[in-house]
Amino acid sequence: MRESRGRRLRAHAQLPLTVLALLLTALLGCSPTCADACAVVASCGESLGDFPNEAECNEACASQRATVDENGDTGVQGAFDRELRCLAESTCDDLAAGACYEEQVWSY
């Protein structure tokens, strides 16, 4: 019985550390990945019209990320990160209404 109580105490002691790690990640503004954004877009299905499937979306996003990074313009890189964050956090209705488009990313 002591062993299981000890395990519970260790689990409870780790909980604040886990919460702290999650908060730090959110506060530091870690950008969602292409996979995060594409999962949301793919989950919307046909409500967004003729969008690529999740695999095609990931491939196109990775290609765009490489182009943006190669460009070296921190403004464009920031816009791309904002776009990914917006896509990952938006509803399908928001996306269908045109939310998240960052002209700076697609203007060159």
Phi, psi and omega in degrees: 000325178297323182296316180292326177294319178298320177297318179296320179296318177296320179296319179292326179291330181280337182303312178300325179293321178295315178298317179299317179297318179295319179295318179297319178299316180293318182291326181283352175071037177301129183284143172297157180271171174302321180299320178298311182295316183291330177297319178293312181301315181294327181292340180283343177059222186285353180295343179261003180088219187269068178265153180292160176289177187298319180295316178295322178298314179299319180295314180294321180294316179298322178294317179295320178301316180297319179296315180296315181293322179296325179299325176077002180279112183296333176295317179290320178299318178295320178296320179295316178298319177297320180297314178299316180299315179298313179300317183290336185255357186268161173271166178298322178297318177300314182294320179296331179278358176099012178299152170088351182293122178250101184305324182300328180288323189255008186273357180238000000 
